[in-house]
Amino acid sequence: MRTTRPRRPARIANKWVSVLINALADGPQRYGDLSRRVAGISQKMLTHTLRAMERDGLVERTITAAVPVRVDYEPTELGASLLPVMRTIKGWAETPMDQVLTAREDYDAER
């Protein structure tokens, strides 16, 4: 079977990946905790994104035998290495917001 190299080797540009990596920064989280903590994500999208992140080596899924079964997610070393990058991007996005709003107003006024 021939495999092709993916165009995007990791899903870091995905909206939910960055949100989930930040949510997991405080330590292991259960699925239900993540579902409550991340506003606006559907159960289907949460499941899909966590599986994709696990496949990409960004999160580790740990199953603990209990009643009910306990499943925790936490960032791997690779996933945790994204945190400083995500924080920098978030900081940049928040800092020049007044400049963005001014640019939008100028653009809209010209149209």
MOPAC internal coordinates of N, CA, C and O (Angstrom, degrees):
PM7 1SCF
backbone

  N    0.0000 0     0.00 0     0.00 0    0    0    0
  C    1.4329 1     0.00 0     0.00 0    1    0    0
  C    1.5280 1   109.13 1     0.00 0    2    1    0
  O    1.2310 1   120.70 1   -48.52 1    3    2    1
  N    1.2835 1   116.27 1   131.48 1    3    2    1
  C    1.4640 1   121.30 1  -179.86 1    5    3    2
  C    1.5302 1   109.35 1   -91.49 1    6    5    3
  O    1.2310 1   121.32 1   -48.38 1    7    6    5
  N    1.3033 1   115.07 1   131.62 1    7    6    5
  C    1.4584 1   118.85 1   176.78 1    9    7    6
  C    1.5190 1   109.03 1  -109.40 1   10    9    7
  O    1.2310 1   121.28 1   -34.05 1   11   10    9
  N    1.3009 1   115.16 1   145.95 1   11   10    9
  C    1.4539 1   119.75 1   177.49 1   13   11   10
  C    1.5184 1   108.89 1  -109.14 1   14   13   11
  O    1.2310 1   121.71 1   -28.29 1   15   14   13
  N    1.2823 1   114.34 1   151.71 1   15   14   13
  C    1.4599 1   119.67 1   179.15 1   17   15   14
  C    1.5290 1   108.34 1   -75.18 1   18   17   15
  O    1.2310 1   120.32 1   -50.11 1   19   18   17
  N    1.3149 1   116.99 1   129.89 1   19   18   17
  C    1.4645 1   118.52 1  -179.12 1   21   19   18
  C    1.5245 1   111.66 1   -66.92 1   22   21   19
  O    1.2310 1   121.18 1   -30.79 1   23   22   21
  N    1.3262 1   115.35 1   149.21 1   23   22   21
  C    1.4613 1   119.47 1   178.01 1   25   23   22
  C    1.5178 1   110.69 1   -67.42 1   26   25   23
  O    1.2310 1   120.79 1   143.80 1   27   26   25
  N    1.3213 1   116.09 1   -36.20 1   27   26   25
  C    1.4660 1   121.50 1   176.55 1   29   27   26
  C    1.5128 1   107.11 1  -120.21 1   30   29   27
  O    1.2310 1   119.95 1   -82.09 1   31   30   29
  N    1.3224 1   117.69 1    97.91 1   31   30   29
  C    1.4593 1   119.72 1  -176.43 1   33   31   30
  C    1.5248 1   113.81 1   -59.77 1   34   33   31
  O    1.2310 1   119.55 1   147.72 1   35   34   33
  N    1.3049 1   118.46 1   -32.28 1   35   34   33
  C    1.4594 1   121.28 1   178.17 1   37   35   34
  C    1.5205 1   108.39 1  -130.63 1   38   37   35
  O    1.2310 1   120.89 1   -21.38 1   39   38   37
  N    1.3054 1   115.91 1   158.62 1   39   38   37
  C    1.4465 1   121.31 1  -173.57 1   41   39   38
  C    1.5307 1   113.67 1   -95.04 1   42   41   39
  O    1.2310 1   119.53 1  -146.20 1   43   42   41
  N    1.2937 1   118.50 1    33.80 1   43   42   41
  C    1.4628 1   119.40 1  -173.90 1   45   43   42
  C    1.5193 1   113.11 1   -68.09 1   46   45   43
  O    1.2310 1   119.84 1   159.66 1   47   46   45
  N    1.3357 1   117.91 1   -20.34 1   47   46   45
  C    1.4608 1   119.52 1   179.65 1   49   47   46
  C    1.5290 1   111.70 1   -81.93 1   50   49   47
  O    1.2310 1   120.10 1   170.28 1   51   50   49
  N    1.3052 1   117.42 1    -9.72 1   51   50   49
  C    1.4579 1   121.74 1   179.25 1   53   51   50
  C    1.5230 1   109.98 1   -67.70 1   54   53   51
  O    1.2310 1   121.08 1   -47.04 1   55   54   53
  N    1.3177 1   115.54 1   132.96 1   55   54   53
  C    1.4722 1   121.46 1  -178.87 1   57   55   54
  C    1.5210 1   112.30 1   -52.84 1   58   57   55
  O    1.2310 1   120.38 1   134.04 1   59   58   57
  N    1.3220 1   116.88 1   -45.96 1   59   58   57
  C    1.4615 1   120.36 1  -173.78 1   61   59   58
  C    1.5195 1   112.48 1   -74.95 1   62   61   59
  O    1.2310 1   119.73 1   152.35 1   63   62   61
  N    1.3220 1   118.12 1   -27.65 1   63   62   61
  C    1.4674 1   120.48 1   178.53 1   65   63   62
  C    1.5224 1   109.90 1   -61.88 1   66   65   63
  O    1.2310 1   120.36 1   132.94 1   67   66   65
  N    1.3143 1   116.91 1   -47.06 1   67   66   65
  C    1.4643 1   119.10 1  -179.10 1   69   67   66
  C    1.5233 1   111.34 1   -65.43 1   70   69   67
  O    1.2310 1   120.16 1   140.96 1   71   70   69
  N    1.3208 1   117.30 1   -39.04 1   71   70   69
  C    1.4680 1   120.77 1   179.00 1   73   71   70
  C    1.5283 1   110.25 1   -65.35 1   74   73   71
  O    1.2310 1   120.25 1   136.25 1   75   74   73
  N    1.3343 1   117.12 1   -43.75 1   75   74   73
  C    1.4665 1   120.83 1  -178.38 1   77   75   74
  C    1.5267 1   111.89 1   -69.95 1   78   77   75
  O    1.2310 1   119.94 1   140.91 1   79   78   77
  N    1.3163 1   117.72 1   -39.09 1   79   78   77
  C    1.4695 1   119.67 1   176.99 1   81   79   78
  C    1.5255 1   109.63 1   -59.83 1   82   81   79
  O    1.2310 1   120.60 1   137.39 1   83   82   81
  N    1.3197 1   116.46 1   -42.61 1   83   82   81
  C    1.4678 1   119.89 1   177.74 1   85   83   82
  C    1.5236 1   111.44 1   -65.94 1   86   85   83
  O    1.2310 1   120.01 1   141.03 1   87   86   85
  N    1.3267 1   117.59 1   -38.97 1   87   86   85
  C    1.4670 1   121.01 1   179.10 1   89   87   86
  C    1.5241 1   111.19 1   -65.78 1   90   89   87
  O    1.2310 1   120.33 1   148.80 1   91   90   89
  N    1.3209 1   116.97 1   -31.20 1   91   90   89
  C    1.4663 1   121.39 1  -179.12 1   93   91   90
  C    1.5295 1   112.79 1   -86.22 1   94   93   91
  O    1.2310 1   120.22 1   177.18 1   95   94   93
  N    1.3122 1   117.18 1    -2.82 1   95   94   93
  C    1.4663 1   120.90 1  -177.64 1   97   95   94
  C    1.5217 1   112.50 1   -62.50 1   98   97   95
  O    1.2310 1   120.21 1   153.58 1   99   98   97
  N    1.3213 1   117.19 1   -26.42 1   99   98   97
  C    1.4650 1   121.35 1  -178.31 1  101   99   98
  C    1.5219 1   113.48 1   -82.61 1  102  101   99
  O    1.2310 1   120.36 1   177.92 1  103  102  101
  N    1.3297 1   116.91 1    -2.08 1  103  102  101
  C    1.4538 1   120.30 1   179.79 1  105  103  102
  C    1.5148 1   111.36 1   123.19 1  106  105  103
  O    1.2310 1   120.54 1     1.32 1  107  106  105
  N    1.3269 1   116.57 1  -178.68 1  107  106  105
  C    1.4597 1   121.10 1  -176.92 1  109  107  106
  C    1.5294 1   111.96 1   -55.04 1  110  109  107
  O    1.2310 1   121.34 1   -38.49 1  111  110  109
  N    1.3246 1   115.04 1   141.51 1  111  110  109
  C    1.4625 1   121.79 1   179.73 1  113  111  110
  C    1.5252 1   108.95 1  -132.91 1  114  113  111
  O    1.2310 1   121.23 1   -36.07 1  115  114  113
  N    1.3031 1   115.26 1   143.93 1  115  114  113
  C    1.4579 1   120.25 1   172.89 1  117  115  114
  C    1.5247 1   108.92 1   -81.39 1  118  117  115
  O    1.2310 1   121.30 1   -19.74 1  119  118  117
  N    1.3225 1   115.11 1   160.26 1  119  118  117
  C    1.4618 1   121.08 1  -179.10 1  121  119  118
  C    1.5294 1   110.82 1   -55.18 1  122  121  119
  O    1.2310 1   120.49 1   131.78 1  123  122  121
  N    1.3208 1   116.66 1   -48.22 1  123  122  121
  C    1.4639 1   120.81 1  -179.04 1  125  123  122
  C    1.5161 1   112.72 1   -61.78 1  126  125  123
  O    1.2310 1   120.75 1   142.83 1  127  126  125
  N    1.3315 1   116.18 1   -37.17 1  127  126  125
  C    1.4658 1   120.33 1   177.54 1  129  127  126
  C    1.5294 1   110.48 1   -64.08 1  130  129  127
  O    1.2310 1   121.08 1   136.65 1  131  130  129
  N    1.3358 1   115.55 1   -43.35 1  131  130  129
  C    1.4644 1   119.64 1   178.61 1  133  131  130
  C    1.5247 1   110.86 1   -64.19 1  134  133  131
  O    1.2310 1   120.95 1   139.02 1  135  134  133
  N    1.3251 1   115.79 1   -40.98 1  135  134  133
  C    1.4574 1   120.63 1   179.81 1  137  135  134
  C    1.5273 1   111.19 1   -59.73 1  138  137  135
  O    1.2310 1   120.49 1   138.48 1  139  138  137
  N    1.3152 1   116.66 1   -41.52 1  139  138  137
  C    1.4692 1   120.81 1   178.94 1  141  139  138
  C    1.5259 1   112.04 1   -74.74 1  142  141  139
  O    1.2310 1   120.58 1   145.40 1  143  142  141
  N    1.2985 1   116.49 1   -34.60 1  143  142  141
  C    1.4674 1   121.49 1  -174.70 1  145  143  142
  C    1.5278 1   113.25 1   -76.20 1  146  145  143
  O    1.2310 1   120.76 1   147.94 1  147  146  145
  N    1.3321 1   116.16 1   -32.06 1  147  146  145
  C    1.4637 1   120.88 1  -176.13 1  149  147  146
  C    1.5291 1   108.77 1   -99.95 1  150  149  147
  O    1.2310 1   121.01 1   -80.90 1  151  150  149
  N    1.3016 1   115.67 1    99.10 1  151  150  149
  C    1.4653 1   120.98 1  -177.72 1  153  151  150
  C    1.5237 1   110.95 1   -67.64 1  154  153  151
  O    1.2310 1   121.18 1   -42.67 1  155  154  153
  N    1.3165 1   115.34 1   137.33 1  155  154  153
  C    1.4542 1   120.82 1   172.98 1  157  155  154
  C    1.5108 1   116.41 1    89.83 1  158  157  155
  O    1.2310 1   119.33 1   174.32 1  159  158  157
  N    1.3197 1   118.89 1    -5.68 1  159  158  157
  C    1.4604 1   120.16 1  -179.86 1  161  159  158
  C    1.5275 1   109.15 1   -92.50 1  162  161  159
  O    1.2310 1   120.78 1   -47.01 1  163  162  161
  N    1.3235 1   116.11 1   132.99 1  163  162  161
  C    1.4630 1   120.49 1   177.53 1  165  163  162
  C    1.5279 1   109.10 1   -78.99 1  166  165  163
  O    1.2310 1   120.64 1   -19.06 1  167  166  165
  N    1.3181 1   116.38 1   160.94 1  167  166  165
  C    1.4674 1   119.85 1   178.04 1  169  167  166
  C    1.5211 1   110.57 1   -61.19 1  170  169  167
  O    1.2310 1   120.86 1   140.15 1  171  170  169
  N    1.3314 1   115.96 1   -39.85 1  171  170  169
  C    1.4646 1   120.20 1   179.54 1  173  171  170
  C    1.5317 1   110.72 1   -61.67 1  174  173  171
  O    1.2310 1   120.35 1   134.74 1  175  174  173
  N    1.3327 1   116.94 1   -45.26 1  175  174  173
  C    1.4644 1   120.50 1  -178.80 1  177  175  174
  C    1.5242 1   111.13 1   -69.64 1  178  177  175
  O    1.2310 1   120.13 1   142.66 1  179  178  177
  N    1.3355 1   117.35 1   -37.34 1  179  178  177
  C    1.4640 1   120.51 1   177.65 1  181  179  178
  C    1.5235 1   110.07 1   -62.01 1  182  181  179
  O    1.2310 1   120.48 1   132.35 1  183  182  181
  N    1.3219 1   116.69 1   -47.65 1  183  182  181
  C    1.4663 1   121.15 1   178.84 1  185  183  182
  C    1.5225 1   110.78 1   -60.92 1  186  185  183
  O    1.2310 1   120.48 1   132.05 1  187  186  185
  N    1.3176 1   116.69 1   -47.95 1  187  186  185
  C    1.4682 1   121.73 1  -179.17 1  189  187  186
  C    1.5341 1   111.10 1   -59.86 1  190  189  187
  O    1.2310 1   120.74 1   134.39 1  191  190  189
  N    1.3296 1   116.19 1   -45.61 1  191  190  189
  C    1.4643 1   120.39 1  -177.16 1  193  191  190
  C    1.5198 1   111.64 1   -68.48 1  194  193  191
  O    1.2310 1   120.07 1   137.54 1  195  194  193
  N    1.3308 1   117.48 1   -42.46 1  195  194  193
  C    1.4690 1   120.08 1   178.41 1  197  195  194
  C    1.5263 1   111.11 1   -62.74 1  198  197  195
  O    1.2310 1   120.19 1   138.89 1  199  198  197
  N    1.3277 1   117.25 1   -41.11 1  199  198  197
  C    1.4767 1   120.16 1   177.89 1  201  199  198
  C    1.5252 1   110.86 1   -63.40 1  202  201  199
  O    1.2310 1   120.63 1   136.44 1  203  202  201
  N    1.3267 1   116.40 1   -43.56 1  203  202  201
  C    1.4665 1   120.38 1   179.32 1  205  203  202
  C    1.5289 1   110.70 1   -64.07 1  206  205  203
  O    1.2310 1   120.55 1   139.67 1  207  206  205
  N    1.3235 1   116.56 1   -40.33 1  207  206  205
  C    1.4675 1   120.38 1   178.84 1  209  207  206
  C    1.5223 1   110.99 1   -67.10 1  210  209  207
  O    1.2310 1   120.63 1   143.19 1  211  210  209
  N    1.3232 1   116.41 1   -36.81 1  211  210  209
  C    1.4681 1   119.98 1   176.86 1  213  211  210
  C    1.5259 1   109.58 1   -65.50 1  214  213  211
  O    1.2310 1   120.65 1   136.50 1  215  214  213
  N    1.3089 1   116.37 1   -43.50 1  215  214  213
  C    1.4675 1   121.36 1   179.60 1  217  215  214
  C    1.5252 1   111.28 1   -62.20 1  218  217  215
  O    1.2310 1   120.57 1   143.04 1  219  218  217
  N    1.3305 1   116.52 1   -36.96 1  219  218  217
  C    1.4672 1   121.45 1  -179.81 1  221  219  218
  C    1.5243 1   113.03 1   -81.60 1  222  221  219
  O    1.2310 1   120.39 1   177.10 1  223  222  221
  N    1.3300 1   116.87 1    -2.90 1  223  222  221
  C    1.4561 1   120.20 1   178.39 1  225  223  222
  C    1.5183 1   114.19 1    81.72 1  226  225  223
  O    1.2310 1   120.29 1  -161.31 1  227  226  225
  N    1.3360 1   117.06 1    18.69 1  227  226  225
  C    1.4637 1   120.75 1  -178.79 1  229  227  226
  C    1.5210 1   112.91 1   -90.20 1  230  229  227
  O    1.2310 1   120.36 1   151.51 1  231  230  229
  N    1.3370 1   116.92 1   -28.49 1  231  230  229
  C    1.4628 1   120.85 1   177.38 1  233  231  230
  C    1.5207 1   109.66 1  -132.34 1  234  233  231
  O    1.2310 1   121.79 1   -24.45 1  235  234  233
  N    1.3069 1   114.18 1   155.55 1  235  234  233
  C    1.4585 1   121.50 1   175.59 1  237  235  234
  C    1.5191 1   107.62 1  -114.75 1  238  237  235
  O    1.2310 1   121.07 1   -44.61 1  239  238  237
  N    1.3042 1   115.56 1   135.39 1  239  238  237
  C    1.4604 1   122.81 1   179.46 1  241  239  238
  C    1.5172 1   107.52 1  -106.41 1  242  241  239
  O    1.2310 1   120.60 1   -55.64 1  243  242  241
  N    1.3321 1   116.45 1   124.36 1  243  242  241
  C    1.4588 1   121.35 1  -179.33 1  245  243  242
  C    1.5176 1   109.01 1  -118.66 1  246  245  243
  O    1.2310 1   121.22 1   -54.29 1  247  246  245
  N    1.3285 1   115.26 1   125.71 1  247  246  245
  C    1.4604 1   121.46 1   179.12 1  249  247  246
  C    1.5180 1   108.13 1  -103.60 1  250  249  247
  O    1.2310 1   120.71 1   -52.58 1  251  250  249
  N    1.3260 1   116.24 1   127.42 1  251  250  249
  C    1.4548 1   122.30 1   178.39 1  253  251  250
  C    1.5213 1   108.49 1  -114.96 1  254  253  251
  O    1.2310 1   121.14 1   -53.95 1  255  254  253
  N    1.3357 1   115.43 1   126.05 1  255  254  253
  C    1.4634 1   119.76 1   179.77 1  257  255  254
  C    1.5191 1   109.46 1   -67.87 1  258  257  255
  O    1.2310 1   121.24 1   -62.70 1  259  258  257
  N    1.2885 1   115.24 1   117.30 1  259  258  257
  C    1.4590 1   122.72 1   178.14 1  261  259  258
  C    1.5201 1   106.79 1  -160.90 1  262  261  259
  O    1.2310 1   120.40 1    -3.31 1  263  262  261
  N    1.2958 1   116.84 1   176.69 1  263  262  261
  C    1.4603 1   120.46 1   175.61 1  265  263  262
  C    1.5171 1   106.86 1  -120.92 1  266  265  263
  O    1.2310 1   119.09 1   -70.04 1  267  266  265
  N    1.3126 1   119.34 1   109.96 1  267  266  265
  C    1.4649 1   126.70 1    -6.67 1  269  267  266
  C    1.5316 1   111.36 1   -73.35 1  270  269  267
  O    1.2310 1   121.57 1   -13.03 1  271  270  269
  N    1.3323 1   114.60 1   166.97 1  271  270  269
  C    1.4607 1   120.61 1   179.91 1  273  271  270
  C    1.5295 1   108.81 1   -58.96 1  274  273  271
  O    1.2310 1   120.87 1   -42.15 1  275  274  273
  N    1.3074 1   115.94 1   137.85 1  275  274  273
  C    1.4709 1   121.47 1   179.98 1  277  275  274
  C    1.5286 1   108.76 1  -103.28 1  278  277  275
  O    1.2310 1   120.80 1   -52.14 1  279  278  277
  N    1.3162 1   116.07 1   127.86 1  279  278  277
  C    1.4615 1   122.04 1   178.11 1  281  279  278
  C    1.5267 1   107.79 1  -123.19 1  282  281  279
  O    1.2310 1   121.08 1   -58.67 1  283  282  281
  N    1.3287 1   115.53 1   121.33 1  283  282  281
  C    1.4641 1   121.68 1   179.42 1  285  283  282
  C    1.5217 1   109.77 1  -114.72 1  286  285  283
  O    1.2310 1   121.34 1   -31.80 1  287  286  285
  N    1.3159 1   115.03 1   148.20 1  287  286  285
  C    1.4598 1   122.20 1   175.60 1  289  287  286
  C    1.5182 1   108.00 1  -121.36 1  290  289  287
  O    1.2310 1   121.08 1   -40.75 1  291  290  289
  N    1.3212 1   115.54 1   139.25 1  291  290  289
  C    1.4594 1   119.96 1   175.01 1  293  291  290
  C    1.5228 1   108.65 1  -148.53 1  294  293  291
  O    1.2310 1   120.45 1   -26.93 1  295  294  293
  N    1.3214 1   116.74 1   153.07 1  295  294  293
  C    1.4567 1   118.50 1   180.00 1  297  295  294
  C    1.5282 1   111.13 1   -69.48 1  298  297  295
  O    1.2310 1   121.02 1   -38.41 1  299  298  297
  N    1.3117 1   115.65 1   141.59 1  299  298  297
  C    1.4600 1   120.87 1   171.80 1  301  299  298
  C    1.5286 1   107.20 1   -77.17 1  302  301  299
  O    1.2310 1   120.76 1    -0.54 1  303  302  301
  N    1.3078 1   116.14 1   179.46 1  303  302  301
  C    1.4662 1   119.76 1   175.91 1  305  303  302
  C    1.5286 1   109.77 1   -59.87 1  306  305  303
  O    1.2310 1   120.93 1   139.33 1  307  306  305
  N    1.3295 1   115.83 1   -40.67 1  307  306  305
  C    1.4652 1   120.44 1   178.25 1  309  307  306
  C    1.5258 1   110.54 1   -63.90 1  310  309  307
  O    1.2310 1   120.46 1   134.43 1  311  310  309
  N    1.3320 1   116.72 1   -45.57 1  311  310  309
  C    1.4631 1   120.36 1   178.77 1  313  311  310
  C    1.5172 1   112.21 1   -63.08 1  314  313  311
  O    1.2310 1   120.81 1   137.80 1  315  314  313
  N    1.3221 1   116.06 1   -42.20 1  315  314  313
  C    1.4695 1   120.32 1   179.42 1  317  315  314
  C    1.5273 1   111.44 1   -64.49 1  318  317  315
  O    1.2310 1   120.52 1   151.95 1  319  318  317
  N    1.3327 1   116.60 1   -28.05 1  319  318  317
  C    1.4681 1   119.15 1   179.22 1  321  319  318
  C    1.5280 1   111.74 1   -68.13 1  322  321  319
  O    1.2310 1   120.16 1   164.75 1  323  322  321
  N    1.3324 1   117.29 1   -15.25 1  323  322  321
  C    1.4652 1   120.81 1   176.43 1  325  323  322
  C    1.5273 1   112.75 1   -78.20 1  326  325  323
  O    1.2310 1   120.31 1   157.74 1  327  326  325
  N    1.3275 1   117.02 1   -22.26 1  327  326  325
  C    1.4656 1   120.35 1  -174.67 1  329  327  326
  C    1.5289 1   114.01 1   -55.53 1  330  329  327
  O    1.2310 1   119.09 1   130.21 1  331  330  329
  N    1.3284 1   119.34 1   -49.79 1  331  330  329
  C    1.4727 1   118.05 1   179.04 1  333  331  330
  C    1.5301 1   112.31 1   -60.96 1  334  333  331
  O    1.2310 1   120.59 1   143.65 1  335  334  333
  N    1.3262 1   116.48 1   -36.35 1  335  334  333
  C    1.4642 1   120.71 1   179.05 1  337  335  334
  C    1.5274 1   109.86 1   -65.02 1  338  337  335
  O    1.2310 1   120.71 1   133.28 1  339  338  337
  N    1.3321 1   116.25 1   -46.72 1  339  338  337
  C    1.4676 1   120.96 1  -179.60 1  341  339  338
  C    1.5278 1   111.11 1   -63.65 1  342  341  339
  O    1.2310 1   120.43 1   140.03 1  343  342  341
  N    1.3080 1   116.79 1   -39.97 1  343  342  341
  C    1.4714 1   119.96 1   179.17 1  345  343  342
  C    1.5274 1   111.19 1   -65.87 1  346  345  343
  O    1.2310 1   120.63 1   142.05 1  347  346  345
  N    1.3268 1   116.40 1   -37.95 1  347  346  345
  C    1.4633 1   120.27 1   177.67 1  349  347  346
  C    1.5228 1   110.60 1   -64.28 1  350  349  347
  O    1.2310 1   120.47 1   134.89 1  351  350  349
  N    1.3261 1   116.70 1   -45.11 1  351  350  349
  C    1.4675 1   120.91 1   179.07 1  353  351  350
  C    1.5250 1   110.33 1   -62.88 1  354  353  351
  O    1.2310 1   120.50 1   135.47 1  355  354  353
  N    1.3188 1   116.64 1   -44.53 1  355  354  353
  C    1.4691 1   120.82 1   179.25 1  357  355  354
  C    1.5286 1   110.28 1   -61.26 1  358  357  355
  O    1.2310 1   120.72 1   135.26 1  359  358  357
  N    1.3133 1   116.22 1   -44.74 1  359  358  357
  C    1.4589 1   120.26 1   178.51 1  361  359  358
  C    1.5153 1   112.38 1   -61.24 1  362  361  359
  O    1.2310 1   120.97 1   137.62 1  363  362  361
  N    1.3309 1   115.74 1   -42.38 1  363  362  361
  C    1.4553 1   119.54 1   178.16 1  365  363  362
  C    1.5224 1   110.77 1   -63.75 1  366  365  363
  O    1.2310 1   120.42 1   136.82 1  367  366  365
  N    1.3177 1   116.81 1   -43.18 1  367  366  365
  C    1.4669 1   120.92 1  -178.25 1  369  367  366
  C    1.5244 1   111.73 1   -63.37 1  370  369  367
  O    1.2310 1   120.25 1   147.70 1  371  370  369
  N    1.3114 1   117.13 1   -32.30 1  371  370  369
  C    1.4626 1   120.39 1  -178.18 1  373  371  370
  C    1.5263 1   112.55 1   -84.98 1  374  373  371
  O    1.2310 1   119.88 1   148.41 1  375  374  373
  N    1.3092 1   117.83 1   -31.59 1  375  374  373
  C    1.4655 1   121.39 1  -174.42 1  377  375  374
  C    1.5274 1   113.64 1   -66.86 1  378  377  375
  O    1.2310 1   118.81 1   125.22 1  379  378  377
  N    1.3290 1   119.88 1   -54.78 1  379  378  377
  C    1.4672 1   118.28 1  -175.61 1  381  379  378
  C    1.5318 1   113.70 1   -88.76 1  382  381  379
  O    1.2310 1   119.62 1  -154.45 1  383  382  381
  N    1.3292 1   118.34 1    25.55 1  383  382  381
  C    1.4561 1   120.03 1  -175.80 1  385  383  382
  C    1.5233 1   112.01 1   -59.08 1  386  385  383
  O    1.2310 1   119.67 1   144.43 1  387  386  385
  N    1.3166 1   118.23 1   -35.57 1  387  386  385
  C    1.4620 1   120.02 1   178.37 1  389  387  386
  C    1.5260 1   110.70 1   -63.92 1  390  389  387
  O    1.2310 1   120.51 1   145.67 1  391  390  389
  N    1.3245 1   116.63 1   -34.33 1  391  390  389
  C    1.4633 1   120.58 1   177.15 1  393  391  390
  C    1.5237 1   110.88 1   -68.47 1  394  393  391
  O    1.2310 1   120.69 1   140.63 1  395  394  393
  N    1.3193 1   116.28 1   -39.37 1  395  394  393
  C    1.4654 1   120.59 1   178.47 1  397  395  394
  C    1.5262 1   109.72 1   -64.59 1  398  397  395
  O    1.2310 1   120.29 1   134.52 1  399  398  397
  N    1.3218 1   117.05 1   -45.48 1  399  398  397
  C    1.4648 1   120.48 1   179.92 1  401  399  398
  C    1.5284 1   111.52 1   -62.48 1  402  401  399
  O    1.2310 1   120.34 1   139.52 1  403  402  401
  N    1.3245 1   116.96 1   -40.48 1  403  402  401
  C    1.4676 1   120.88 1   177.14 1  405  403  402
  C    1.5203 1   110.40 1   -63.49 1  406  405  403
  O    1.2310 1   120.15 1   135.99 1  407  406  405
  N    1.3180 1   117.32 1   -44.01 1  407  406  405
  C    1.4669 1   121.48 1   178.71 1  409  407  406
  C    1.5243 1   110.82 1   -61.49 1  410  409  407
  O    1.2310 1   119.98 1   139.34 1  411  410  409
  N    1.3192 1   117.65 1   -40.66 1  411  410  409
  C    1.4686 1   121.13 1   178.39 1  413  411  410
  C    1.5318 1   110.90 1   -64.02 1  414  413  411
  O    1.2310 1   121.07 1   135.60 1  415  414  413
  N    1.3212 1   115.56 1   -44.40 1  415  414  413
  C    1.4699 1   119.57 1   179.30 1  417  415  414
  C    1.5268 1   110.69 1   -62.05 1  418  417  415
  O    1.2310 1   120.23 1   136.31 1  419  418  417
  N    1.3242 1   117.17 1   -43.69 1  419  418  417
  C    1.4659 1   121.27 1   178.28 1  421  419  418
  C    1.5248 1   110.75 1   -62.15 1  422  421  419
  O    1.2310 1   120.66 1   135.96 1  423  422  421
  N    1.3027 1   116.34 1   -44.04 1  423  422  421
  C    1.4641 1   121.58 1   179.81 1  425  423  422
  C    1.5222 1   110.36 1   -61.92 1  426  425  423
  O    1.2310 1   120.84 1   131.03 1  427  426  425
  N    1.3328 1   116.00 1   -48.97 1  427  426  425
  C    1.4643 1   120.52 1  -178.44 1  429  427  426
  C    1.5271 1   111.48 1   -63.81 1  430  429  427
  O    1.2310 1   120.04 1   144.05 1  431  430  429
  N    1.3292 1   117.54 1   -35.95 1  431  430  429
  C    1.4654 1   121.39 1   179.97 1  433  431  430
  C    1.5288 1   111.31 1   -66.59 1  434  433  431
  O    1.2310 1   120.26 1   149.52 1  435  434  433
  N    1.3187 1   117.11 1   -30.48 1  435  434  433
  C    1.4651 1   121.54 1  -179.88 1  437  435  434
  C    1.5188 1   112.36 1   -79.71 1  438  437  435
  O    1.2310 1   119.69 1   164.23 1  439  438  437
  N    1.2898 1   118.19 1   -15.77 1  439  438  437
  C    1.4677 1   121.46 1  -175.67 1  441  439  438
  C    1.4894 1   110.98 1   -98.40 1  442  441  439
  O    1.2310 1   120.10 1   180.00 1  443  442  441

